[in-house]
Amino acid sequence: MNIVDSLYKLWQSTGIANFVQPVDPNIINSFEQFLHQFGSPIMILVCLFLLWLGIKKQFEPLLLVPIAFGGLLSNIPVADIAGPHGFLGIIYEAGIHQGLFPLIIFMGVGAMTDFGPLIANPKTALLGGAAQFGIFGALLLALCVFGFTLPQSGAIGIIGGADGPTSIYVTTKLAPELLGAIAVAAYSYMALVPVIQPPIMKLLTTKEERMIEMTQLREVTKREKIVFPLVVLGLCIIFLPDACPLIGALTFGNLCKECGVVDRLSDTMQNALINIVTIFLGLSVGSKLSADQFLTLQTLFILILGILAFSFATAAGVLFAKFMNLFSKNKINPLIGSAGVSAVPMAARVSNKVGLEANPQNYLLMHAMGPNVAGVIGSAVAAGILLALCS
């Protein structure tokens, strides 16, 4: 091999020579040809934009930053970092494909969650259930209007639960080819809760309804908090075993928190363990942000359906709270219905903020935490239903 051939081989191994792919004669559509040729640099710009959202705008930075950086790594030409034998590919196979990382995160969520407000006012569980209608509304739209398959529609619909780990868990089981788009949509819309929800809440309620003051919650005993996760798991075992992986992880983490005898385990789940897994989860999800999987018309449809699912869920919670008031002696402020999505505790804080705007003496945070934590359970139950329905 002469020096010219050696230099040419060296040039062919550089990123500059491989950023633009050669023309594919099998692709007739000029736009698709453009995406084929320039997909990697386009996706690198998309990932830089996601990094900007995470760092500058602080949109779910704990996951958006590693997801975006994983996307950068997966679009580096030649290196094949996201391939089956690459760094990200190995992490994805072990943690995402096998469903391990979302379950570990659910353990951490359980260890950080106080179900006291839900136990003190059990009827708010109905609001958490009502908010899950957004999931099934988006499923029907995806299936009947946008032409997705039933498993793909189920994976898209779960975005309406506003629960990132659940979205990832369901998508890997039903439609792994859509993981990148669904994960980005789920976490982006979770971060946009303070932007998306208030206009919907105000549109569906009157000022008088937003001013409703609720009575103080009763104190919940330690025994109730210990028994609660066991009861929830027991009901799940009886009625919906498909949801038991998620519900089991959630209730185990919560039991460790509330029983008071394994504080070291609870602390580990709340801090070190969930932080480590969040890093790996974000990077491995980012590995699916390659140009051939993300730059498609399907991705645009998923983003549209995701915002619709989230909006439907918010509206369903508010409207169901108004419906409950028709039969309730002690009125519920409909604003807490919007907290039925699983974005804990952001959705509850938004309910409280909008309530304070209408009535400066109206503190709804603890009341909104009831449907909010019910939404965590509700999204896991909805995931079990989708897995049973769409698998």
Phi, psi and omega in degrees: 000125181276174185296327180294315179297322180295317179293323179294319178296321177297318178298319181294341180270357181276160178292325182301319183287343186246358179296321179259122181277151178294159179298134177262114183294344180279347180262116182270319182296126185294323180292317177296324176296320178298315179296324178296316184286319188246021184300315184296309178297327177296315181292329176295320176294320177300317181292324175296323176296318177296322175299319179298317178298318182289320186274308184283312184267351179056043175276102181043057187297330182298334177247327183293325179295307177295326177297314181295319180290322174300323176295320175301312182296321184289342181258009174286123183291155175073317189297329180055044182294329181267003179289172184301335180252005178275170182304308182287327179296321179293317179296318180299314183297317184286320190256327184261308182301323179274356175078020186281312188299314179300326181290320178295321178296323177296326175298316178295320177299317178298320181289340180261354188261135174257111180273008181306312180300327178288320179294321182291331181224076188301333183294343177291346174299330179296327179290321176297324177290320182298323181296340180287350176299334177300325180297311186282332174295316178292325177301313181295321178296314181298322183283314189268331185255316186264353172080018175286158175288167180299313177299318178297319180296321177297318179295321179291318182300327184295344175303327181296344176284350181054042181228103184302306181301321178295319178301317180293317182299312181293318183295319179295333179277323188258318186211070184300337179292344181257008189302314183301310182294318182291319180296315179296317179297314183299311183285329177294315181289328173300317180292335183266014177310312181294344180265318187282317191286314186307315179299323179292317180299316182289326180295324187265000181229154172270166179297324179297320178293321180291341181270357182301127177262139182252148182289156182296141180287148177286162178281134181262134182281161178297321180300318179299319181292330178284319183288327187306306181298329178291320178295316180299315179296319179299316178296322179294319178300319184287314191258330186212074181302333180298336180271356186298326176303312180289312181295321179297316178296317180297312184288327176297314178299319181291321178297319177299325179290316190274334184289334174079005182247356178230053183300326180295319178294317179298317180296320179297315180295323182286334188237275189301310186295312182292328178292316179298312183293326178299320178299308182294322179298312181297315180296317183288325174295319178300334180295343179267008177268034176286156187301319185291338180263333188261322185275070179224164176295330178302321181299316178299316178298320180296318179297320178294312181295327179297315180292326177293318180299317181293320179293318177300318181297315178299312181296319181297319179297315181295313183294324180290326175297320177295322178296318179298327181294339178293337185239006185253135176287313177269110188293145176258134173289118185301340181299329183288345177296329180293339179282002179292347173287166192269013181280085184267136351262016187300317182296323177294322178294323178295318177301316180296317182297314180294324177295320179292330178295325180277328183211105184300345179262006187258098181260109187254002190303308183292326177293321180288337179294335178301298177296332181295312178287332173296328177295327176299312178294318182299320180293324177293320178295316178299322177299317178298319178298317180295320179295321178288326185279321191255348183292000000 
